[in-house]
């Protein structure tokens, strides 16, 4: 997910994940990026507040990554449980 080339770009609001928490995190990240870009343009990249926004962007991106990782782990467990139930039902039918 993280690409240093796109470090200062907005994340598309519709990434195909139906999770309100992820959507909220993306909206927050995009808000920080917008403020960062606007302030950086006005005062330059060495400004303390610009550096603070940069850190917030990094922190939010890390949070998004961790949340996506946890979501994927949860979905894998759900899939494995569904497959186990299917196997159990198929055994009963045979």
LOFIPA-901976 format. One record per residue (C-alpha): residue number from 1; x, y, z; residue in one letter. Coordinates in Angstrom, 3 decimals. Layout:
// LOFIPA-901976
{n->NUM	x->X	y->Y	z->Z	res->a};
...
END
This chain:
// LOFIPA-901976
{n->1	x->0.000	y->0.000	z->0.000	res->x};
{n->2	x->2.743	y->2.449	z->0.877	res->x};
{n->3	x->4.617	y->3.852	z->-2.077	res->x};
{n->4	x->7.216	y->6.569	z->-1.324	res->x};
{n->5	x->6.687	y->8.032	z->-4.799	res->x};
{n->6	x->3.061	y->8.803	z->-3.889	res->x};
{n->7	x->3.858	y->9.886	z->-0.332	res->x};
{n->8	x->2.113	y->13.243	z->-0.648	res->x};
{n->9	x->-0.852	y->12.114	z->-2.720	res->x};
{n->10	x->-4.433	y->11.654	z->-1.623	res->x};
{n->11	x->-5.782	y->8.140	z->-1.207	res->x};
{n->12	x->-8.882	y->7.485	z->-3.346	res->x};
{n->13	x->-11.940	y->7.628	z->-1.125	res->x};
{n->14	x->-13.398	y->4.490	z->-2.687	res->x};
{n->15	x->-10.773	y->1.779	z->-2.483	res->x};
{n->16	x->-13.271	y->-1.064	z->-2.617	res->x};
{n->17	x->-13.152	y->-1.884	z->1.083	res->x};
{n->18	x->-16.495	y->-1.793	z->2.833	res->x};
{n->19	x->-15.245	y->-0.790	z->6.288	res->x};
{n->20	x->-16.300	y->2.453	z->7.958	res->x};
{n->21	x->-13.152	y->2.608	z->10.087	res->x};
{n->22	x->-10.859	y->2.379	z->7.053	res->x};
{n->23	x->-12.936	y->4.974	z->5.197	res->x};
{n->24	x->-12.739	y->7.321	z->8.179	res->x};
{n->25	x->-8.983	y->6.858	z->8.417	res->x};
{n->26	x->-8.566	y->7.595	z->4.711	res->x};
{n->27	x->-10.654	y->10.765	z->5.015	res->x};
{n->28	x->-8.499	y->11.890	z->7.946	res->x};
{n->29	x->-5.305	y->11.122	z->6.017	res->x};
{n->30	x->-6.533	y->13.046	z->2.979	res->x};
{n->31	x->-7.446	y->16.014	z->5.174	res->x};
{n->32	x->-3.947	y->16.035	z->6.674	res->x};
{n->33	x->-2.359	y->15.770	z->3.212	res->x};
{n->34	x->-4.432	y->18.680	z->1.909	res->x};
{n->35	x->-3.459	y->20.883	z->4.857	res->x};
{n->36	x->0.164	y->19.805	z->4.535	res->x};
{n->37	x->0.364	y->20.630	z->0.834	res->x};
{n->38	x->-1.330	y->23.996	z->1.294	res->x};
{n->39	x->0.923	y->25.011	z->4.187	res->x};
{n->40	x->4.078	y->23.669	z->2.514	res->x};
{n->41	x->3.308	y->25.755	z->-0.559	res->x};
{n->42	x->2.834	y->28.876	z->1.589	res->x};
{n->43	x->5.779	y->28.590	z->3.999	res->x};
{n->44	x->8.128	y->25.929	z->2.640	res->x};
{n->45	x->9.085	y->22.460	z->3.792	res->x};
{n->46	x->11.376	y->23.555	z->6.652	res->x};
{n->47	x->8.561	y->25.084	z->8.699	res->x};
{n->48	x->7.909	y->23.317	z->12.019	res->x};
{n->49	x->4.161	y->23.066	z->11.413	res->x};
{n->50	x->4.782	y->21.551	z->7.959	res->x};
{n->51	x->7.059	y->18.967	z->9.570	res->x};
{n->52	x->4.334	y->18.251	z->12.123	res->x};
{n->53	x->1.821	y->17.596	z->9.326	res->x};
{n->54	x->4.390	y->15.349	z->7.619	res->x};
{n->55	x->4.681	y->13.314	z->10.822	res->x};
{n->56	x->0.903	y->13.135	z->11.153	res->x};
{n->57	x->0.715	y->11.839	z->7.563	res->x};
{n->58	x->3.285	y->9.143	z->8.319	res->x};
{n->59	x->1.523	y->8.161	z->11.541	res->x};
{n->60	x->-1.878	y->8.005	z->9.859	res->x};
{n->61	x->-0.512	y->5.947	z->6.959	res->x};
{n->62	x->1.033	y->3.514	z->9.445	res->x};
{n->63	x->-2.314	y->3.269	z->11.249	res->x};
{n->64	x->-4.119	y->2.591	z->7.987	res->x};
{n->65	x->-1.608	y->-0.118	z->7.123	res->x};
{n->66	x->-1.967	y->-1.780	z->10.532	res->x};
{n->67	x->-5.757	y->-1.624	z->10.339	res->x};
{n->68	x->-5.734	y->-3.151	z->6.842	res->x};
{n->69	x->-3.439	y->-5.914	z->8.074	res->x};
{n->70	x->-5.799	y->-6.666	z->10.968	res->x};
{n->71	x->-8.821	y->-6.593	z->8.659	res->x};
{n->72	x->-7.153	y->-9.041	z->6.279	res->x};
{n->73	x->-6.286	y->-11.362	z->9.177	res->x};
{n->74	x->-9.880	y->-11.263	z->10.384	res->x};
{n->75	x->-11.200	y->-12.001	z->6.890	res->x};
{n->76	x->-8.812	y->-14.954	z->6.523	res->x};
{n->77	x->-10.076	y->-16.411	z->9.803	res->x};
{n->78	x->-13.692	y->-15.894	z->8.724	res->x};
{n->79	x->-12.989	y->-17.590	z->5.403	res->x};
{n->80	x->-11.265	y->-20.521	z->7.088	res->x};
{n->81	x->-14.210	y->-20.907	z->9.493	res->x};
{n->82	x->-16.692	y->-20.802	z->6.604	res->x};
{n->83	x->-14.680	y->-23.433	z->4.720	res->x};
{n->84	x->-14.620	y->-25.637	z->7.823	res->x};
{n->85	x->-18.395	y->-25.323	z->8.198	res->x};
{n->86	x->-18.883	y->-26.162	z->4.525	res->x};
{n->87	x->-16.680	y->-29.231	z->4.842	res->x};
{n->88	x->-18.616	y->-30.314	z->7.927	res->x};
{n->89	x->-21.963	y->-29.901	z->6.152	res->x};
{n->90	x->-20.719	y->-31.785	z->3.096	res->x};
{n->91	x->-19.647	y->-34.684	z->5.320	res->x};
{n->92	x->-23.112	y->-34.838	z->6.880	res->x};
{n->93	x->-24.733	y->-34.967	z->3.463	res->x};
{n->94	x->-22.564	y->-37.882	z->2.329	res->x};
END
